[in-house]
Amino acid sequence: MRIKMKLSSPLRDLLREAGLLLIVILAGTIGYRIIEGWSLVDSLFMTVTTISTVGYSEVHPLSTLGRIFSIFLILGGVGAAFHILTTLVQHIIEGEFGIRIGRQRMEAKIKKLRDHFILCGYGRVGEATASALKQHKAKFVVIEITQENADKSRQAGFLTIQGDATKDETLRTAGIDKARALIAALGDDADNTYTILAAQQLNPTLPMVARANDIDAQTKLRLAGAHHVVAPEIVGGKRMAMLALRPAMIEFVETVLFGRGQELLIEEIEVSEDSPLVGSTIRQIEERFHGVRILALRDKDGVLMPNPNPNSSIEKNSSLAIFGTTDQLQSIEGCCQLRKKRLFRSTKVG
């Protein structure tokens, strides 16, 4: 397997100039040895002192031909040395300032974010989460403490902060006061717990999802303030079992949520006191907004009723989990002007 390395332009110029300088030194050494008949060491010493213009006198008296050769050696050698010096300075300046400018641009973009997600951790779980967020065209920023994973996140094109997600300063830099939700996907349960605690203090109303690597950590994370806790191994095991038991059903759900084709959404719409939906039945809403399906009803006391009775009436301060296309859901929002919480999003089914 061949690995191709692409060098930056300043570094490539630096290597080219260094090669040219070595050729000049080699040519000078050989020239003095042939013209003056000096030893290899004397010829090399004379070449280096001539090119560097340090001012040492000749090793041995030069002949007329040797002096003429020295003139051309000075012109070629000093020019090559000057070019390699300027290229080296350019490489250093562009490297340092490039990193600084890139960081400033990233910070400026993060400051402009509103209603975005904060993803803490860019390991295997974090990378998969970032990929899903990107698929749903969600705005998000990644917080990663390690240089390797932070660079990997930047190479993927994600806004990335290299820092400790458990620190208040890092979370403030990520715009936690303006964020839509936080996802703690760090590899250590203690770090996830501290991250949730810090986020809870900075933004008590922020929805938070946490990763739990150990079953015992799930309760602690919820007590710390996480609204949802996900154990990747447990979820993965259940999904494998369901794929074996009901492959068609799982395939349908994944097609709806993560497929390609017509865009579908599942949204939770909160019914305000003055909403026109108050007093309507499930059937009436589905008939009025053709194509939508109400999957669940949460009453004003917070009790969730999946697959509600079509004759159930909608009370004020309740909420509906509605399934439909973007246009269908927008028609409901445009009619009722309700505040909604997006739960899942699937792009392009079919």
DRENDO-1510 file (C-alpha; in Angstrom, 1 decimal, always signed):
<recs>
REC; n; res; u; v; w
REC; 1; MET; +0.0; +0.0; +0.0 .
REC; 2; ARG; +1.4; +3.3; -1.0 .
REC; 3; ILE; +0.9; +6.4; +1.1 .
REC; 4; LYS; +0.9; +9.7; -0.6 .
REC; 5; MET; +1.9; +12.8; +1.3 .
REC; 6; LYS; +0.9; +16.2; +0.0 .
REC; 7; LEU; +3.3; +18.9; +1.2 .
REC; 8; SER; +2.3; +22.5; +1.7 .
REC; 9; SER; +3.6; +25.0; -0.9 .
REC; 10; PRO; +6.1; +26.7; +1.5 .
REC; 11; LEU; +7.5; +23.4; +2.7 .
REC; 12; ARG; +7.8; +22.1; -0.9 .
REC; 13; ASP; +9.7; +25.3; -1.9 .
REC; 14; LEU; +11.9; +24.9; +1.2 .
REC; 15; LEU; +12.9; +21.4; +0.2 .
REC; 16; ARG; +13.5; +22.4; -3.4 .
REC; 17; GLU; +15.8; +25.3; -2.3 .
REC; 18; ALA; +17.7; +23.0; +0.1 .
REC; 19; GLY; +18.3; +20.6; -2.7 .
REC; 20; LEU; +19.6; +23.4; -4.9 .
REC; 21; LEU; +21.9; +24.5; -2.1 .
REC; 22; LEU; +23.3; +21.0; -1.7 .
REC; 23; ILE; +23.9; +20.8; -5.5 .
REC; 24; VAL; +25.8; +24.1; -5.3 .
REC; 25; ILE; +28.0; +22.9; -2.4 .
REC; 26; LEU; +28.7; +19.6; -4.2 .
REC; 27; ALA; +29.5; +21.4; -7.5 .
REC; 28; GLY; +31.8; +23.8; -5.6 .
REC; 29; THR; +33.7; +21.0; -3.8 .
REC; 30; ILE; +34.2; +19.1; -7.0 .
REC; 31; GLY; +35.2; +22.3; -8.9 .
REC; 32; TYR; +37.9; +23.3; -6.4 .
REC; 33; ARG; +39.2; +19.8; -6.3 .
REC; 34; ILE; +39.5; +19.6; -10.1 .
REC; 35; ILE; +40.7; +23.2; -10.7 .
REC; 36; GLU; +43.1; +23.6; -7.8 .
REC; 37; GLY; +43.8; +20.0; -7.0 .
REC; 38; TRP; +42.9; +20.4; -3.3 .
REC; 39; SER; +41.9; +17.7; -0.9 .
REC; 40; LEU; +38.2; +16.9; -0.4 .
REC; 41; VAL; +38.1; +18.6; +3.0 .
REC; 42; ASP; +39.9; +21.7; +1.8 .
REC; 43; SER; +37.6; +22.0; -1.2 .
REC; 44; LEU; +34.5; +21.6; +0.9 .
REC; 45; PHE; +35.7; +24.1; +3.5 .
REC; 46; MET; +36.5; +26.6; +0.8 .
REC; 47; THR; +33.1; +26.1; -0.8 .
REC; 48; VAL; +31.2; +26.6; +2.5 .
REC; 49; THR; +33.1; +29.7; +3.5 .
REC; 50; THR; +32.7; +31.2; +0.0 .
REC; 51; ILE; +28.9; +30.6; +0.0 .
REC; 52; SER; +28.4; +31.8; +3.6 .
REC; 53; THR; +30.6; +34.9; +3.0 .
REC; 54; VAL; +32.0; +34.5; +6.5 .
REC; 55; GLY; +35.2; +36.3; +5.4 .
REC; 56; TYR; +37.8; +33.6; +6.0 .
REC; 57; SER; +40.9; +33.8; +3.7 .
REC; 58; GLU; +41.5; +31.2; +1.0 .
REC; 59; VAL; +42.7; +27.8; +2.2 .
REC; 60; HIS; +45.4; +28.0; -0.5 .
REC; 61; PRO; +46.2; +30.7; -3.0 .
REC; 62; LEU; +43.7; +30.7; -5.9 .
REC; 63; SER; +44.7; +30.5; -9.5 .
REC; 64; THR; +43.0; +32.8; -12.0 .
REC; 65; LEU; +40.6; +30.1; -13.1 .
REC; 66; GLY; +39.9; +29.4; -9.4 .
REC; 67; ARG; +39.0; +33.0; -8.8 .
REC; 68; ILE; +36.6; +33.1; -11.7 .
REC; 69; PHE; +35.0; +29.9; -10.4 .
REC; 70; SER; +34.7; +31.4; -7.0 .
REC; 71; ILE; +32.8; +34.4; -8.5 .
REC; 72; PHE; +30.2; +32.1; -10.0 .
REC; 73; LEU; +30.1; +30.0; -6.9 .
REC; 74; ILE; +29.3; +33.1; -4.8 .
REC; 75; LEU; +26.6; +34.3; -7.1 .
REC; 76; GLY; +24.9; +30.9; -7.2 .
REC; 77; GLY; +25.5; +29.9; -3.6 .
REC; 78; VAL; +24.5; +33.1; -1.9 .
REC; 79; GLY; +21.4; +33.3; -4.0 .
REC; 80; ALA; +20.4; +29.7; -3.0 .
REC; 81; ALA; +21.2; +30.4; +0.6 .
REC; 82; PHE; +19.1; +33.6; +0.6 .
REC; 83; HIS; +16.1; +31.8; -1.0 .
REC; 84; ILE; +16.2; +29.0; +1.5 .
REC; 85; LEU; +16.3; +31.4; +4.4 .
REC; 86; THR; +13.3; +33.5; +3.0 .
REC; 87; THR; +11.4; +30.3; +2.3 .
REC; 88; LEU; +12.0; +29.0; +5.8 .
REC; 89; VAL; +10.8; +32.3; +7.4 .
REC; 90; GLN; +7.8; +32.2; +5.1 .
REC; 91; HIS; +7.0; +28.6; +6.2 .
REC; 92; ILE; +7.2; +29.5; +9.9 .
REC; 93; ILE; +5.2; +32.7; +9.6 .
REC; 94; GLU; +2.5; +31.1; +7.4 .
REC; 95; GLY; +2.3; +28.1; +9.8 .
REC; 96; GLU; +1.9; +30.1; +13.0 .
REC; 97; PHE; -0.3; +32.8; +11.5 .
REC; 98; GLY; -2.3; +30.3; +9.5 .
REC; 99; ILE; -3.2; +28.4; +12.7 .
REC; 100; ARG; -4.0; +31.6; +14.6 .
REC; 101; ILE; -6.2; +33.0; +11.8 .
REC; 102; GLY; -7.9; +29.6; +11.4 .
REC; 103; ARG; -8.6; +29.6; +15.1 .
REC; 104; GLN; -10.0; +33.1; +15.1 .
REC; 105; ARG; -12.3; +32.3; +12.2 .
REC; 106; MET; -13.6; +29.2; +14.0 .
REC; 107; GLU; -14.2; +31.2; +17.1 .
REC; 108; ALA; -16.1; +33.9; +15.1 .
REC; 109; LYS; -18.3; +31.2; +13.6 .
REC; 110; ILE; -19.0; +29.6; +16.9 .
REC; 111; LYS; -20.0; +33.0; +18.4 .
REC; 112; LYS; -22.6; +33.4; +15.6 .
REC; 113; LEU; -24.2; +30.1; +16.4 .
REC; 114; ARG; -27.8; +30.0; +17.7 .
REC; 115; ASP; -30.0; +27.0; +18.5 .
REC; 116; HIS; -27.1; +24.6; +17.9 .
REC; 117; PHE; -25.9; +21.4; +19.4 .
REC; 118; ILE; -22.8; +20.9; +21.6 .
REC; 119; LEU; -21.2; +17.5; +21.0 .
REC; 120; CYS; -18.7; +16.7; +23.8 .
REC; 121; GLY; -16.2; +14.0; +22.6 .
REC; 122; TYR; -15.1; +12.9; +19.2 .
REC; 123; GLY; -14.3; +9.3; +19.7 .
REC; 124; ARG; -16.1; +6.4; +17.9 .
REC; 125; VAL; -19.5; +7.4; +19.4 .
REC; 126; GLY; -18.9; +11.1; +19.0 .
REC; 127; GLU; -17.8; +10.7; +15.4 .
REC; 128; ALA; -21.0; +8.6; +14.6 .
REC; 129; THR; -23.1; +11.3; +16.4 .
REC; 130; ALA; -21.5; +14.1; +14.4 .
REC; 131; SER; -22.1; +12.2; +11.2 .
REC; 132; ALA; -25.8; +11.9; +12.0 .
REC; 133; LEU; -26.1; +15.5; +12.9 .
REC; 134; LYS; -24.4; +16.5; +9.7 .
REC; 135; GLN; -26.8; +14.2; +7.8 .
REC; 136; HIS; -29.7; +16.1; +9.3 .
REC; 137; LYS; -28.1; +19.5; +8.5 .
REC; 138; ALA; -27.9; +20.4; +12.2 .
REC; 139; LYS; -25.7; +23.2; +13.5 .
REC; 140; PHE; -23.2; +21.9; +16.0 .
REC; 141; VAL; -19.8; +22.4; +17.6 .
REC; 142; VAL; -17.5; +19.6; +18.8 .
REC; 143; ILE; -15.5; +19.8; +22.0 .
REC; 144; GLU; -12.6; +17.3; +22.0 .
REC; 145; ILE; -9.6; +17.3; +24.5 .
REC; 146; THR; -7.1; +15.2; +22.5 .
REC; 147; GLN; -5.1; +16.7; +19.6 .
REC; 148; GLU; -5.5; +13.7; +17.4 .
REC; 149; ASN; -9.3; +13.5; +17.6 .
REC; 150; ALA; -9.6; +17.3; +17.4 .
REC; 151; ASP; -7.6; +17.4; +14.2 .
REC; 152; LYS; -9.8; +14.5; +12.9 .
REC; 153; SER; -12.9; +16.5; +13.6 .
REC; 154; ARG; -11.5; +19.6; +11.9 .
REC; 155; GLN; -10.5; +17.5; +8.9 .
REC; 156; ALA; -14.1; +16.3; +8.7 .
REC; 157; GLY; -15.2; +20.0; +8.4 .
REC; 158; PHE; -16.7; +20.4; +11.8 .
REC; 159; LEU; -16.4; +23.4; +14.1 .
REC; 160; THR; -14.1; +22.1; +16.8 .
REC; 161; ILE; -12.9; +23.4; +20.1 .
REC; 162; GLN; -9.9; +21.6; +21.6 .
REC; 163; GLY; -10.5; +21.7; +25.3 .
REC; 164; ASP; -12.0; +20.0; +28.4 .
REC; 165; ALA; -15.8; +19.7; +28.2 .
REC; 166; THR; -16.0; +19.5; +32.0 .
REC; 167; LYS; -14.7; +23.1; +32.3 .
REC; 168; ASP; -17.1; +26.0; +32.4 .
REC; 169; GLU; -14.9; +28.2; +30.2 .
REC; 170; THR; -14.9; +25.6; +27.4 .
REC; 171; LEU; -18.7; +25.2; +27.5 .
REC; 172; ARG; -19.1; +29.0; +27.4 .
REC; 173; THR; -16.8; +29.2; +24.4 .
REC; 174; ALA; -19.1; +26.6; +22.7 .
REC; 175; GLY; -22.0; +28.9; +23.3 .
REC; 176; ILE; -23.9; +26.9; +25.9 .
REC; 177; ASP; -26.2; +29.8; +26.7 .
REC; 178; LYS; -27.5; +29.9; +23.2 .
REC; 179; ALA; -27.4; +26.1; +22.5 .
REC; 180; ARG; -30.4; +23.9; +21.6 .
REC; 181; ALA; -29.0; +20.8; +23.4 .
REC; 182; LEU; -25.9; +19.2; +24.7 .
REC; 183; ILE; -24.6; +15.7; +23.9 .
REC; 184; ALA; -22.1; +14.2; +26.3 .
REC; 185; ALA; -20.4; +11.4; +24.3 .
REC; 186; LEU; -17.1; +11.1; +26.2 .
REC; 187; GLY; -15.5; +7.8; +26.7 .
REC; 188; ASP; -15.4; +8.1; +30.5 .
REC; 189; ASP; -18.6; +8.1; +32.6 .
REC; 190; ALA; -17.1; +10.4; +35.2 .
REC; 191; ASP; -16.2; +12.9; +32.5 .
REC; 192; ASN; -19.8; +12.7; +31.1 .
REC; 193; THR; -21.2; +13.3; +34.6 .
REC; 194; TYR; -19.0; +16.3; +35.3 .
REC; 195; THR; -19.9; +17.7; +31.9 .
REC; 196; ILE; -23.6; +17.4; +32.6 .
REC; 197; LEU; -23.2; +19.0; +36.0 .
REC; 198; ALA; -21.2; +21.9; +34.6 .
REC; 199; ALA; -23.8; +22.4; +31.8 .
REC; 200; GLN; -26.6; +22.2; +34.2 .
REC; 201; GLN; -25.2; +25.1; +36.2 .
REC; 202; LEU; -24.5; +27.2; +33.2 .
REC; 203; ASN; -27.9; +26.6; +31.4 .
REC; 204; PRO; -30.4; +24.8; +33.7 .
REC; 205; THR; -33.1; +24.5; +31.0 .
REC; 206; LEU; -30.8; +23.0; +28.3 .
REC; 207; PRO; -31.8; +19.5; +27.1 .
REC; 208; MET; -28.9; +17.1; +27.6 .
REC; 209; VAL; -28.2; +13.6; +26.3 .
REC; 210; ALA; -25.4; +11.6; +27.9 .
REC; 211; ARG; -23.5; +8.4; +27.0 .
REC; 212; ALA; -23.2; +5.7; +29.7 .
REC; 213; ASN; -20.6; +3.1; +29.4 .
REC; 214; ASP; -21.5; +1.4; +32.6 .
REC; 215; ILE; -25.1; +0.4; +33.6 .
REC; 216; ASP; -24.6; +1.9; +37.1 .
REC; 217; ALA; -23.7; +5.3; +35.6 .
REC; 218; GLN; -27.1; +5.7; +34.1 .
REC; 219; THR; -28.8; +6.7; +37.4 .
REC; 220; LYS; -25.9; +9.0; +38.3 .
REC; 221; LEU; -26.1; +10.8; +34.9 .
REC; 222; ARG; -29.8; +11.3; +35.3 .
REC; 223; LEU; -29.4; +12.7; +38.8 .
REC; 224; ALA; -26.7; +15.0; +37.5 .
REC; 225; GLY; -29.3; +16.5; +35.1 .
REC; 226; ALA; -29.2; +14.4; +31.9 .
REC; 227; HIS; -32.7; +14.2; +30.3 .
REC; 228; HIS; -31.8; +11.1; +28.3 .
REC; 229; VAL; -29.1; +8.5; +28.9 .
REC; 230; VAL; -27.9; +6.1; +26.2 .
REC; 231; ALA; -25.8; +3.0; +26.8 .
REC; 232; PRO; -24.3; +2.2; +23.3 .
REC; 233; GLU; -23.6; -1.4; +24.1 .
REC; 234; ILE; -27.2; -2.0; +25.4 .
REC; 235; VAL; -28.7; -0.1; +22.5 .
REC; 236; GLY; -26.5; -2.1; +20.1 .
REC; 237; GLY; -27.5; -5.4; +21.7 .
REC; 238; LYS; -31.2; -4.6; +21.5 .
REC; 239; ARG; -30.9; -3.5; +17.9 .
REC; 240; MET; -29.1; -6.7; +16.9 .
REC; 241; ALA; -31.9; -8.7; +18.6 .
REC; 242; MET; -34.6; -6.8; +16.9 .
REC; 243; LEU; -32.9; -7.2; +13.5 .
REC; 244; ALA; -33.0; -10.9; +14.1 .
REC; 245; LEU; -36.6; -10.9; +15.4 .
REC; 246; ARG; -38.3; -8.3; +13.2 .
REC; 247; PRO; -35.9; -7.3; +10.4 .
REC; 248; ALA; -38.7; -5.8; +8.2 .
REC; 249; MET; -39.9; -3.5; +11.0 .
REC; 250; ILE; -36.4; -2.3; +11.9 .
REC; 251; GLU; -35.7; -1.7; +8.2 .
REC; 252; PHE; -38.8; +0.4; +7.9 .
REC; 253; VAL; -38.0; +2.5; +10.9 .
REC; 254; GLU; -34.4; +3.1; +9.7 .
REC; 255; THR; -35.7; +4.0; +6.2 .
REC; 256; VAL; -38.1; +6.5; +7.7 .
REC; 257; LEU; -35.6; +8.0; +10.1 .
REC; 258; PHE; -32.3; +7.7; +8.1 .
REC; 259; GLY; -33.3; +6.9; +4.5 .
REC; 260; ARG; -33.2; +8.9; +1.3 .
REC; 261; GLY; -36.0; +10.4; -0.7 .
REC; 262; GLN; -38.8; +12.5; +0.6 .
REC; 263; GLU; -38.0; +14.3; +3.8 .
REC; 264; LEU; -39.9; +13.1; +6.9 .
REC; 265; LEU; -40.0; +14.4; +10.4 .
REC; 266; ILE; -41.4; +13.4; +13.8 .
REC; 267; GLU; -42.1; +16.5; +15.9 .
REC; 268; GLU; -43.6; +17.1; +19.3 .
REC; 269; ILE; -45.9; +20.1; +19.0 .
REC; 270; GLU; -47.0; +21.8; +22.2 .
REC; 271; VAL; -50.7; +22.9; +22.2 .
REC; 272; SER; -50.9; +26.3; +23.8 .
REC; 273; GLU; -54.0; +27.6; +25.6 .
REC; 274; ASP; -55.2; +29.7; +22.7 .
REC; 275; SER; -54.4; +27.1; +20.0 .
REC; 276; PRO; -57.2; +26.3; +17.5 .
REC; 277; LEU; -56.4; +22.6; +18.1 .
REC; 278; VAL; -57.8; +22.8; +21.6 .
REC; 279; GLY; -61.0; +20.7; +21.7 .
REC; 280; SER; -60.3; +19.0; +18.3 .
REC; 281; THR; -60.0; +15.2; +18.2 .
REC; 282; ILE; -57.1; +13.2; +16.8 .
REC; 283; ARG; -59.3; +12.1; +13.8 .
REC; 284; GLN; -60.3; +15.7; +13.0 .
REC; 285; ILE; -56.7; +16.9; +13.0 .
REC; 286; GLU; -55.5; +14.1; +10.7 .
REC; 287; GLU; -58.4; +14.8; +8.4 .
REC; 288; ARG; -57.8; +18.5; +8.4 .
REC; 289; PHE; -54.1; +18.1; +7.7 .
REC; 290; HIS; -54.1; +15.3; +5.2 .
REC; 291; GLY; -51.1; +12.9; +5.4 .
REC; 292; VAL; -50.0; +13.6; +8.9 .
REC; 293; ARG; -50.2; +10.9; +11.6 .
REC; 294; ILE; -50.4; +11.5; +15.3 .
REC; 295; LEU; -48.3; +8.9; +17.0 .
REC; 296; ALA; -48.6; +9.9; +20.6 .
REC; 297; LEU; -50.5; +12.3; +22.9 .
REC; 298; ARG; -49.0; +13.7; +26.1 .
REC; 299; ASP; -51.6; +15.2; +28.4 .
REC; 300; LYS; -51.2; +18.3; +30.5 .
REC; 301; ASP; -50.1; +16.1; +33.4 .
REC; 302; GLY; -47.2; +14.7; +31.4 .
REC; 303; VAL; -48.7; +11.2; +30.8 .
REC; 304; LEU; -47.7; +9.8; +27.4 .
REC; 305; MET; -50.3; +7.8; +25.5 .
REC; 306; PRO; -48.8; +6.1; +22.4 .
REC; 307; ASN; -51.2; +5.4; +19.5 .
REC; 308; PRO; -54.1; +7.5; +21.0 .
REC; 309; ASN; -57.7; +6.8; +20.4 .
REC; 310; PRO; -58.9; +8.8; +17.3 .
REC; 311; ASN; -61.7; +10.2; +19.3 .
REC; 312; SER; -59.4; +11.6; +22.0 .
REC; 313; SER; -59.8; +15.3; +22.5 .
REC; 314; ILE; -56.9; +17.7; +22.6 .
REC; 315; GLU; -56.6; +19.7; +25.8 .
REC; 316; LYS; -54.7; +22.9; +26.3 .
REC; 317; ASN; -51.0; +22.6; +27.5 .
REC; 318; SER; -50.9; +19.0; +26.0 .
REC; 319; SER; -48.5; +18.0; +23.2 .
REC; 320; LEU; -48.7; +15.8; +20.1 .
REC; 321; ALA; -46.0; +13.6; +18.5 .
REC; 322; ILE; -46.8; +14.1; +14.8 .
REC; 323; PHE; -45.3; +12.3; +11.8 .
REC; 324; GLY; -45.3; +13.7; +8.3 .
REC; 325; THR; -43.3; +15.5; +5.7 .
REC; 326; THR; -41.8; +18.9; +6.2 .
REC; 327; ASP; -44.5; +20.7; +4.2 .
REC; 328; GLN; -47.3; +18.9; +6.1 .
REC; 329; LEU; -45.9; +19.8; +9.5 .
REC; 330; GLN; -45.2; +23.4; +8.4 .
REC; 331; SER; -48.8; +23.7; +7.4 .
REC; 332; ILE; -49.8; +22.8; +11.0 .
REC; 333; GLU; -47.3; +25.2; +12.4 .
REC; 334; GLY; -48.3; +27.9; +10.0 .
REC; 335; CYS; -52.0; +27.5; +10.9 .
REC; 336; CYS; -51.6; +27.2; +14.6 .
REC; 337; GLN; -48.3; +29.0; +15.2 .
REC; 338; LEU; -47.3; +26.5; +17.9 .
REC; 339; ARG; -44.0; +26.1; +19.5 .
REC; 340; LYS; -42.5; +22.8; +18.6 .
REC; 341; LYS; -39.7; +20.5; +19.6 .
REC; 342; ARG; -38.1; +18.5; +16.8 .
REC; 343; LEU; -37.4; +14.9; +18.0 .
REC; 344; PHE; -36.2; +13.1; +14.9 .
REC; 345; ARG; -35.5; +14.0; +11.4 .
REC; 346; SER; -35.1; +11.8; +8.3 .
REC; 347; THR; -33.8; +13.0; +5.0 .
REC; 348; LYS; -35.0; +11.6; +1.8 .
REC; 349; VAL; -37.0; +8.4; +2.0 .
REC; 350; GLY; -37.7; +6.1; -0.9 .
</recs>
